[in-house]
Structure formats: C-alpha cells, structure tokens
Amino acid sequence: MLGWQEIREEFFETLERENIYDLLRDHYPWEVLKKLKNYLLDTLPELPRSIPTERPLPETLFLTVEGEVIPLTELTLEGGRAFFKGDEVKGALLYAGAIIVGRRIFFEEGVILEPTAYVEAPAYFSKHTQIRHGAYVRGSVYTGVGAVIGHTTEVKNSILLSGAKAAHFAYVGDSILGAQVNLGAGTKLANLKFLKKEITFEIKGFRFSTGLKKMGAILGDRVQTGCNAVLQPGSLFGKESLIYPGVTAPSGYFPPKTKLKA
C-alpha cells in the first residue's frame, strides 16, 4: 500500500503551519474528512452567550481575542485598528444580519463575517478569513489564514488551507483545498455519484477504497480552476495543477502540474 507520507508532498507543502496540523499530519485526506466534525467538536470552545444564535445578529459585534463581545458602536476605528476605552483591541468582526447556528465556532483575529452570511457549528476560522455576503457554511469547516468563502458559496465538511479562495458562486463539499488554491467563479466540487456508490480511485497503481459515498476534491497547493469548472466526486489534483474554464474533470488522481483543458 502507498503510504500518505510517500505522496503528501505531491499535494501539500506547509501543513505544519495549520492550526489543525495534528489532524492533517498522518492521515490520508479522505480519512481527515471522516474525522473533521468530531475533531472540531472536541477541541473548539463555545462562543460567548452574549452572541445571539439562530437568528440574524441585531447589531455588528466585535469579538475580541480574549472572548469579550463589544458592540461596534462602542469602538473607535483608526487606520484599520480598533480601540475600546482608549486601549487597542484585536478580534473578529461579526456584522449585523449574519446568522450563527450553534456555539462550537471559533473566530480568530481579523476574521470578517459579512451581513447575511450563514454559519453552522462546528467551524474554525483562522486569522483574516473572510466569510462574505450570502456565504453558506454548513458545518464541519476549517479555514487557514487568509482564506475566503465568497458570495453565495456553499461549503460543508471541508478544509480550506491558508490563502485558499472559493470567492464566487462555488460549491465545496467534502473537499480539501490546499494553500493558495483559487476556484474560479462557479466552480463545483461534486461529492456524490448518481448511483451513490463508494468513492474509489487509483494512485500510482495502488487502489484506494475510501469508505465514503460523499467525497469531493482534494486539490494540492496552488491549484487553480477556471470559471464554471466541475470536478467529479473523488478528483485528486497534485499541486500547481490547472483545470481550465468550463472543464468537467473526471474522478481519479492527477499528478502535480497537470493541465486539464476542454
């Protein structure tokens, strides 16, 4: 059997920088997806009770790194910095109109949750993640530093490593996006076969049975998809691959620097 450590570098170069490295380090990506929900539930603290849940936030709130909740109206903003009673504070900005469901959600410093975004627990958002207007985060989601979940993008049971962007009209289900991945507008990472069979594939002549009926894509660092690309369930692209606009990518393994054109 081909071990994960033997092929990890074909996909990911900087996993040790991620806040969930202990989960990512030794497991095949599809095994990580199986464990993600329980891992987050077991490790994340609850949001403060002063943050309303299961209804739109009635006002914009600033959640400090110490866990204090401050209405935005009580802050002074200067040059991108926030001050409360004369002291600088750091934290996440949760805009009025956003909806939070459940409390096992962690927002690091610099995270922005825009109006009408919908976030279900469990979820971990690392520093400077943007969850933009109309985003739908269906739970069991981790984002690395500077990741983007964009307008009308839906994400569930997935990992976006640092700098990964699903900025416009994307579907990301049961998938892992490597560092600096960019999904073109309208990209869909399909995660369920018509016949609802187990996801299987070959990597370098070795057959893998994932035990999953739902699995989207595993995209290595700096992979890019063009607008309206569709990746079939169980697509694995090595780092720096390009999937051109409008392409429907088949299931299976593709080595680093693959260029898939229509």
C-alpha positions in Angstrom: 0.0 0.0 0.0 1.2 3.5 -0.8 1.5 5.4 2.4 0.3 9.0 2.8 3.8 10.2 3.8 5.1 9.0 0.4 2.7 11.2 -1.6 1.9 14.1 0.7 4.5 16.4 -0.9 2.7 16.0 -4.2 -0.2 17.8 -2.7 0.7 19.9 0.4 3.9 21.6 1.3 3.1 23.6 4.5 0.6 21.6 6.5 2.6 22.2 9.7 1.5 25.9 9.6 -2.1 25.0 10.0 -3.9 25.1 13.3 -5.2 21.5 12.8 -1.8 20.0 11.8 -2.2 17.2 14.3 -5.3 16.0 12.3 -3.7 16.6 8.9 -0.2 15.2 9.6 -0.6 11.4 9.4 -3.9 10.7 7.7 -5.0 10.3 4.1 -7.2 13.3 3.2 -10.3 11.2 3.0 -9.7 9.9 6.5 -9.3 13.5 7.7 -12.7 14.3 6.2 -14.2 11.5 8.2 -12.7 12.8 11.5 -13.1 16.5 10.9 -16.5 17.0 12.6 -15.7 15.2 15.8 -12.2 16.8 15.9 -13.8 20.3 15.9 -16.5 19.4 18.4 -13.9 18.1 20.8 -11.4 20.9 20.5 -13.3 24.2 20.0 -14.6 26.4 22.8 -18.1 27.7 22.8 -19.0 31.2 21.7 -19.9 33.7 24.4 -23.5 33.5 25.4 -23.9 37.2 24.6 -23.7 36.5 20.9 -27.2 35.7 19.6 -27.6 32.5 17.6 -30.2 31.0 15.2 -31.3 34.5 14.2 -29.7 37.4 12.3 -27.4 39.4 14.5 -29.3 42.5 15.5 -26.1 44.7 15.6 -22.5 44.5 14.5 -20.3 42.9 17.1 -16.5 42.8 17.8 -15.4 39.5 19.4 -12.0 40.1 21.0 -9.3 37.5 21.1 -9.9 37.4 24.9 -13.6 36.5 24.3 -15.2 39.8 25.1 -18.1 40.9 23.0 -18.3 44.6 22.2 -20.9 46.4 20.0 -19.2 48.1 17.1 -20.8 51.4 18.1 -18.6 51.4 21.3 -15.3 51.1 19.4 -13.2 53.8 17.9 -11.7 52.8 14.5 -8.5 54.4 13.3 -6.4 53.2 10.3 -7.7 49.7 10.4 -7.2 49.4 14.2 -9.9 49.2 16.8 -9.8 50.9 20.2 -12.1 50.4 23.2 -11.9 53.0 26.0 -8.5 54.1 24.7 -7.0 50.6 24.5 -6.3 48.8 21.3 -8.3 45.6 20.9 -7.9 42.8 18.4 -10.6 40.3 17.3 -13.2 39.3 14.7 -15.9 41.5 13.2 -19.3 40.0 13.1 -21.7 42.1 11.0 -25.4 42.7 11.7 -27.5 40.4 9.6 -25.1 37.4 9.7 -26.6 34.2 11.2 -24.8 31.9 13.5 -26.2 28.4 14.3 -24.6 26.6 17.2 -21.8 27.7 19.5 -18.8 25.5 18.7 -17.5 28.1 16.3 -14.1 29.8 16.7 -13.2 33.2 15.1 -9.5 34.2 15.2 -8.2 37.8 15.0 -9.1 39.6 11.8 -11.9 37.3 10.7 -14.8 39.1 9.0 -18.3 37.7 8.9 -20.3 39.8 6.5 -24.0 40.5 6.5 -26.4 37.6 5.5 -23.6 35.0 5.8 -24.9 31.8 7.5 -22.5 29.7 9.6 -23.3 26.4 11.3 -21.2 24.8 14.0 -18.7 23.3 14.2 -16.3 25.6 12.4 -12.8 27.1 12.9 -11.9 30.3 11.1 -8.2 31.2 11.3 -6.8 34.7 11.1 -8.1 37.1 8.4 -10.6 34.6 6.9 -13.4 36.4 5.0 -16.9 34.9 5.1 -18.6 37.1 2.6 -22.1 38.2 2.0 -24.5 35.3 1.3 -22.0 32.6 2.1 -23.4 29.3 3.4 -21.2 27.4 5.8 -22.9 24.1 6.6 -20.7 23.0 9.5 -17.5 20.9 9.9 -15.4 23.5 8.2 -11.8 24.7 8.9 -10.1 27.6 7.1 -6.5 28.6 7.3 -5.1 32.1 7.5 -6.5 34.5 4.8 -8.9 32.0 3.3 -12.0 33.3 1.5 -15.5 31.8 1.4 -17.3 34.1 -1.0 -20.7 35.4 -2.1 -23.2 32.5 -2.4 -20.5 29.9 -2.0 -21.6 26.8 -0.1 -19.1 24.8 2.0 -19.7 21.7 4.1 -17.4 19.2 5.8 -14.3 20.8 4.1 -10.9 22.3 4.7 -9.5 25.4 3.1 -5.8 25.8 3.9 -4.1 29.1 4.2 -4.9 31.5 1.4 -7.4 29.2 -0.3 -10.2 31.1 -2.1 -13.7 30.0 -3.1 -14.7 33.5 -3.8 -17.7 33.4 -6.2 -20.7 31.1 -6.6 -18.8 27.9 -5.7 -19.8 24.5 -4.1 -17.2 22.9 -1.9 -18.5 19.7 -0.3 -16.4 17.1 1.5 -13.2 18.5 0.0 -9.8 19.8 0.9 -8.3 22.9 -0.8 -4.6 23.3 -0.5 -2.7 26.5 0.3 -3.3 29.4 -2.2 -5.8 27.3 -4.2 -8.1 29.6 -6.3 -11.5 28.4 -7.5 -12.8 30.3 -10.5 -16.4 31.7 -10.3 -19.0 29.0 -10.5 -16.6 26.1 -9.7 -18.4 23.0 -8.4 -16.7 20.2 -6.5 -19.3 17.4 -6.8 -19.3 15.0 -4.0 -21.9 12.3 -4.7 -22.2 9.8 -7.6 -25.5 9.3 -9.3 -25.6 5.7 -8.1 -24.4 6.7 -4.6 -21.5 4.2 -4.7 -18.4 4.3 -2.6 -15.7 6.6 -3.9 -12.6 4.7 -5.1 -9.6 5.6 -7.2 -6.1 4.6 -8.1 -2.9 6.5 -7.2 0.3 5.3 -8.9 -1.1 1.8 -9.4 -2.5 1.4 -5.9 -6.3 1.1 -5.4 -7.8 3.0 -2.6 -11.3 2.4 -1.2 -12.3 5.5 0.9 -15.3 4.1 2.7 -17.1 7.3 1.7 -20.1 7.8 -0.5 -19.6 11.5 -0.3 -16.2 12.9 -1.3 -15.5 15.9 -3.4 -12.0 17.0 -4.5 -8.5 17.0 -3.0 -6.7 20.0 -4.5 -3.0 20.4 -3.8 -1.3 23.8 -3.1 -1.8 26.5 -5.8 -4.2 24.5 -7.9 -6.4 26.8 -10.0 -9.8 26.2 -11.6 -11.3 28.3 -14.3 -14.8 29.7 -14.2 -17.6 27.1 -14.3 -15.3 24.1 -13.9 -16.9 21.0 -12.5 -14.9 18.3 -10.7 -16.4 14.9 -10.4 -16.5 13.1 -7.0 -13.1 11.8 -5.9 -10.9 14.1 -8.0 -7.4 14.5 -6.7 -5.1 17.0 -8.3 -1.5 17.4 -7.3 -0.1 20.9 -6.5 0.1 23.6 -9.2 -2.4 21.9 -11.5 -4.7 23.9 -13.7 -8.3 23.0 -14.6 -9.4 25.3 -17.4 -12.7 27.1 -17.7 -15.8 25.0 -18.4 -13.9 21.7 -18.0 -15.6 18.7 -16.4 -12.8 16.9 -14.6 -13.2 13.1 -14.2 -12.7 11.3 -10.9 -9.2 10.0 -10.1 -5.6 11.0 -9.4 -3.8 13.7 -11.5 -0.1 14.4 -10.7 1.3 17.8 -9.9 1.3 20.5 -12.7 -1.5 18.7 -14.6 -3.1 21.0 -17.2 -6.7 19.8 -18.0 -8.3 21.5 -20.9 -11.6 21.1 -22.6 
